Each structure stands twice: as structure tokens, then as C-alpha cells.
Amino acid sequence: MSKRNGNTKSNLGPKEIRKRLTEGKGFPELNPNVAGIDIGSREHFVSVPEDRDSQPVRRFGCYTADHLLLVGWLKECRITTVVMESTGVYWMPLSAVLEEHGFEVFLVDARHVRNVSGRKSDVQDCQWIRRLFSYGLLSAAFRPKPEITPMRALWRLRGSLVQDCARQIQLMQKALELMNVHLHKVVTDISGLTGFRIIRAIVSGSRDPQALAQMRDPGCKLSEAEFVLALNGNFRSEQVFCLRQALDTYDFFQDQIQKCDQALQAYLSELPTKPVGQGQNLIPKKKSSRRRKNQPYFDLRSEQIRVSGVDLTRIDGIDMLTAQTILSEIGLDLDRFPTEDNFSSWLGLSPNNRITGGVVRSSRSRKVAHRVATALRLGAQALHHSRSAVAAFYRRLASRMEPAKAITATARKLACHVYRMLKHGQAYVDQGEAAYLAAFEQQRLRRLQRQARRFGFELVNLQSGEVVS
């Protein structure tokens, strides 16, 4: 090794460096009792240190009996920590068995393993994973607490059922369009009260446009005559059958959502109650007597406040469904993230500055596919017409940059508010649009004063003639 201009430079070639890394020369092992597992759909390859067994790499099946054999072998090899790399959900059953038997289990990102070249086979992968993790070259992926896992599974299932319902609504609209029934042009949403009332009447055999138009809600903007024109179509038997099938499937999925809500409510009731943070405003918001579409069939907001101790829906742009997505995906404990910057960076909402030669070549945020990040972006986008401080921040950014960047920046601000509430119990207080814009104008004024002093000038108020201080 040689030093030049204070920088350490290696005299070894790439092949020698790779060889020394493979052999473990120059890298102290931080945890020698580590086993590496390359997870597959049919079989798992497991590697332990070479001094623990005459056959340090073994192959195990995916059945529960194979998992128990794996546990016994790891205990014989005096293994305390297991690190695994996997795609999909194949690692979850094995991880549950290992954690039940007292092993410390870590999941690593497959992309991080591939970034260090030199290994690519099932046998070599498990050895490479174990060696890199024992040297501290791999970081464990974030996993919420075990008590959050059932809630996350139920909430993700519910989201899939909601998507299935949306698909059936599209099929209903297609059948109506083929029958030349333009229901979607006279109502805002065909899955609303008026839309479903007319669709169910069509499925039941009603064909008279005048009778169908009389089923409109009094609150509809268009007149009854407009409804008669839109509902006068060609009710072909095969399309009516398709409409009936889509409607029955939609009703079935709605019944499944209701059962899923019952299971979610039962599980949330088993979670312990967390004390409410100081300064939290828990006054209930104005609630409509009518259940909105896709809303849970129970008081989810009260359960969220009870188990978390805070009301995330107080944050502008975050509703009850978004708050549940946040709690289901990251849990109630954010100790894994030391600061709010770490949290927002993990979500892919912070600028990813790529500096080369002292110059920032790119600051685009990392591409992260995360449900919480997506929910926060949707919440930020919904703030366009709000009068809150966060909405004013979003509109200010959207006026001078791309909308996608403004949405990401606003989503990061929402993530910081979520972090402060869950980590420190801080109450969210909206200062309002006027206060935010006034503070921003003062900030701009101070910036102008600094620039004027730098060039030897002073700012003067043209109306009063006084020097701005």
C-alpha cells in the first residue's frame, strides 16, 4: 500500500484484491457464528464456517421437516446468526422456524450481494453471503416487529380485494358501454348509490329508461330527461349476463372485505394500548353518517390512536387508509432509523446526491418501490387545493419545478411529520397557508439582505425610505 496526497492507494490488482477478499485476508470477522442461506423455491443452500463441519455447505428442501433438519444442523455447528438472501416470499416460512428456535435472522438485499462481484452459483452464493455479512459488508433489511406482521398481512389482503373490486367496476362499465347505456356520463361514479341502484335494476330485468331514470338520487346534477336519453340502450342478453357476473363478483369481494375488516378489528383489539402523547389533539373530525367507498366497516381511526398513541390523520394529506398503510408497513417502533433523514432516505424520498470530483452530477431520488412512499406521494398530490402550510409548500415547489419532483419533496415533508409523531410523540400543528407564506417572505428578505451586504449595499424601503434591518 502507498500513500499519495493523503489518500491510500492499493498496489494490488483487481484479481489479487478479489482473491484476498475471497480468502478473507485483511478483513477481520465481526461475527464468526454466522450461517449464510441462499433461498430458493424448491431448495435452500446453507453455508457455515469451514471449521464447524466437514461438509460446510449443505442443501435442504423446502418442507417443514427439512427446515427442522436445518435447525438441528445449525445448532450442532454452534451457529447463532443466520443471514439469508431471497426474492419473493420463500424466505418467510424458514425465517419463522429459525426465529422460533432462538436464531437471530437477518434478510439482506439481493442487489447488495450482486454489487460485490466474484460469485454466482447456488453453492457459492450462500458462502459469499455468509462471508460478506461476517465482515460487516452487508446491512440487514428493515423488518417490522413480529406483532405487526399479522396486521400487515391482513391490510395487504384487503388492498388486493379492493383492487379486485375496481376490476369488476371496469367490467360493468364495459358491459354498459357495449349496450350503449351511457350511465357513466350522467353520474360521477357508477359504483355510487345511483349507479348501483340502476345497475341492479337492469340485472333484475328492468329496461324502461323512464323507470330507470326515476331511480336517480335527488342530488344528481343532471335532469331526469338527460338520464332517460343516457339509459335508452340496446340491452343485449350476453352483455346483461356479463353485467350480472361482474356485479355478483363485486358483491362477493365486498363481502370478503367485510370479513377481512372483522379479522383486522379482532387483531387490533389484542394489541396493547399505548399512552397518548402530550399535546395530541384527539378531537374527532367531522364524520359523515354515510360510509364512504372502500372505508373500513369499523372505527379504524380509534384503534389506530389506541395502539400508536398519536393521530396520524391530523397530518394534512394523510387520511385513515394512508395512516393504516404506514402503521402496517413500518410498525410502531422507528428505533431502526436514528433521524428523520434516515427514514425519508429509506423510503426513497430524499435527494440522492452523486458527487464526482466535487461536482454534484445527479440528485435524483433513488427508485424505491415501497407502499408507504407510494401512499405519501398520493397524499401529497391530494393537497393541491388545500389551504394548509404543507399544501402551500407543495404549490410553491410545483410552480418552479416538475410536478413529480414537487410531489416527492412534499411526500418527504409528510414522512418527517410521521416520524416525529411516531418516534417522539410530537403533536402536528398546521400553521396555515398565510403564516407559511409570510415566513417564506421573511426568509427571502433575509437572503436579499445577506446578498446586499456581500456587495456593500443596503436594502431601502421605497415607501418609507428607511433602511431595511
Order of alpha helices (4+ residues) and beta strands (2+ residues): beta-beta-alpha-beta-beta-beta-alpha-beta-alpha-beta-alpha-alpha-alpha-alpha-alpha-alpha-alpha-alpha-alpha-alpha-beta-beta-alpha-alpha-alpha-alpha
